[in-house]
Amino acid sequence: MIDSIEKRLRELIPPRDETIFEAARYSLLLPGKRFRPLLTLATAGVYGVDPFSVLNPACAMEMIHTYSLIHDDLPCMDDDSLRRGKPTLHKVYGEAMALLAGDYLLTYAFEVLASTKNLNEGQRLHMIQLAAMRSGAPGMLGGQAIDIESKGKEIDEDTLLHMHCGKTASLLTACLEIGSWAASCPPSPLLYTIGRELGLAYQFQDDLLDATSTTALLGKTARSDASKNKPTAVSFYGVEKVQDKLKKLKTSIFRNLEKLPNQGSQLAILLHWALGLVG
């Protein structure tokens, strides 16, 4: 499935002479887990749709994710120099081109969603609406704004969870919801709950890795959150409590997956892998 995603991403943005396309391809095609497009495809499979028929929406979600990483890495945001084991985009192409390449990937994602021919007009409209809402100020951007405003400050638990639900869980939830709409199924509250819990688990796991792993293993600068005095699950709860919360989140996620059609099937397999579980 990852090979199909990689192939489609290359087809959607083929090589061109203009720098903006080169810059967009540089970040988009760096080796990654492709978790968000896989999440979209797996959810479509749960609801009885051939996952390969949803490649365009899945790739659109990867474009939105990559745009957010490009902008996150800019000097005015997190000022990171390494992403997926390679120099960040602005280190290679400059800040202005990195900003424009991120903008291009975001806007092009909606063009891709709007022009997916094997979906009907209603499906496309719902997907566009969800992608816009979940990636915008009520979702991912809102969480990132809290992240920026919280640097060097003490925040309460509600603010921490609101930040994580926005900047991480929101786009993951959109992947689940878009996969559901691929089967013309309006997303259920259960799917939203799974997305929220998955986002928190994913962020808690990321915070643990940032605090305990190395730059070589992460492919990005380790302990960067602590060096920038950013609030994280680890700085708020401590390592042991985060590990305990993460275990409880995983248990809840897999219990909820069993309530989906076919007990979550492909989605359960994917999340076992993504959350570091065996079996």
ChimeraX attribute file (.defattr): number of C-alpha atoms within 10 A of each C-alpha:
attribute: neighborCount
match mode: 1-to-1
recipient: residues
	/A:1	14
	/A:2	13
	/A:3	8
	/A:4	10
	/A:5	20
	/A:6	17
	/A:7	12
	/A:8	16
	/A:9	21
	/A:10	13
	/A:11	10
	/A:12	14
	/A:13	16
	/A:14	11
	/A:15	11
	/A:16	10
	/A:17	7
	/A:18	8
	/A:19	12
	/A:20	18
	/A:21	18
	/A:22	17
	/A:23	20
	/A:24	24
	/A:25	19
	/A:26	16
	/A:27	24
	/A:28	26
	/A:29	14
	/A:30	14
	/A:31	11
	/A:32	13
	/A:33	11
	/A:34	17
	/A:35	18
	/A:36	23
	/A:37	28
	/A:38	26
	/A:39	26
	/A:40	29
	/A:41	32
	/A:42	31
	/A:43	30
	/A:44	29
	/A:45	24
	/A:46	22
	/A:47	21
	/A:48	14
	/A:49	18
	/A:50	15
	/A:51	21
	/A:52	15
	/A:53	16
	/A:54	23
	/A:55	21
	/A:56	24
	/A:57	29
	/A:58	30
	/A:59	26
	/A:60	26
	/A:61	32
	/A:62	26
	/A:63	27
	/A:64	25
	/A:65	23
	/A:66	21
	/A:67	25
	/A:68	20
	/A:69	18
	/A:70	26
	/A:71	22
	/A:72	16
	/A:73	21
	/A:74	21
	/A:75	13
	/A:76	10
	/A:77	14
	/A:78	17
	/A:79	15
	/A:80	19
	/A:81	18
	/A:82	18
	/A:83	19
	/A:84	17
	/A:85	17
	/A:86	16
	/A:87	15
	/A:88	23
	/A:89	27
	/A:90	22
	/A:91	16
	/A:92	14
	/A:93	17
	/A:94	13
	/A:95	18
	/A:96	10
	/A:97	18
	/A:98	25
	/A:99	18
	/A:100	18
	/A:101	28
	/A:102	27
	/A:103	18
	/A:104	17
	/A:105	27
	/A:106	22
	/A:107	14
	/A:108	17
	/A:109	24
	/A:110	21
	/A:111	13
	/A:112	20
	/A:113	23
	/A:114	19
	/A:115	13
	/A:116	17
	/A:117	12
	/A:118	12
	/A:119	19
	/A:120	12
	/A:121	13
	/A:122	11
	/A:123	21
	/A:124	23
	/A:125	15
	/A:126	18
	/A:127	24
	/A:128	19
	/A:129	13
	/A:130	20
	/A:131	26
	/A:132	19
	/A:133	17
	/A:134	23
	/A:135	25
	/A:136	17
	/A:137	15
	/A:138	14
	/A:139	25
	/A:140	25
	/A:141	20
	/A:142	20
	/A:143	25
	/A:144	20
	/A:145	15
	/A:146	17
	/A:147	21
	/A:148	14
	/A:149	10
	/A:150	17
	/A:151	14
	/A:152	12
	/A:153	10
	/A:154	13
	/A:155	13
	/A:156	10
	/A:157	12
	/A:158	9
	/A:159	15
	/A:160	20
	/A:161	15
	/A:162	16
	/A:163	25
	/A:164	28
	/A:165	25
	/A:166	29
	/A:167	28
	/A:168	26
	/A:169	29
	/A:170	29
	/A:171	29
	/A:172	31
	/A:173	29
	/A:174	28
	/A:175	32
	/A:176	25
	/A:177	26
	/A:178	32
	/A:179	30
	/A:180	27
	/A:181	23
	/A:182	29
	/A:183	19
	/A:184	17
	/A:185	14
	/A:186	14
	/A:187	16
	/A:188	11
	/A:189	9
	/A:190	13
	/A:191	21
	/A:192	18
	/A:193	15
	/A:194	23
	/A:195	24
	/A:196	23
	/A:197	23
	/A:198	27
	/A:199	23
	/A:200	27
	/A:201	25
	/A:202	21
	/A:203	20
	/A:204	22
	/A:205	19
	/A:206	17
	/A:207	21
	/A:208	22
	/A:209	17
	/A:210	21
	/A:211	18
	/A:212	11
	/A:213	15
	/A:214	14
	/A:215	15
	/A:216	11
	/A:217	12
	/A:218	16
	/A:219	15
	/A:220	20
	/A:221	19
	/A:222	19
	/A:223	17
	/A:224	16
	/A:225	18
	/A:226	15
	/A:227	8
	/A:228	12
	/A:229	13
	/A:230	18
	/A:231	22
	/A:232	24
	/A:233	23
	/A:234	22
	/A:235	17
	/A:236	15
	/A:237	13
	/A:238	12
	/A:239	16
	/A:240	11
	/A:241	13
	/A:242	20
	/A:243	18
	/A:244	10
	/A:245	16
	/A:246	22
	/A:247	13
	/A:248	13
	/A:249	21
	/A:250	22
	/A:251	11
	/A:252	15
	/A:253	19
	/A:254	18
	/A:255	14
	/A:256	18
	/A:257	19
	/A:258	13
	/A:259	12
	/A:260	18
	/A:261	12
	/A:262	15
	/A:263	15
	/A:264	22
	/A:265	17
	/A:266	18
	/A:267	24
	/A:268	22
	/A:269	14
	/A:270	17
	/A:271	20
	/A:272	14
	/A:273	12
	/A:274	14
	/A:275	15
	/A:276	10
	/A:277	11
	/A:278	7
	/A:279	7
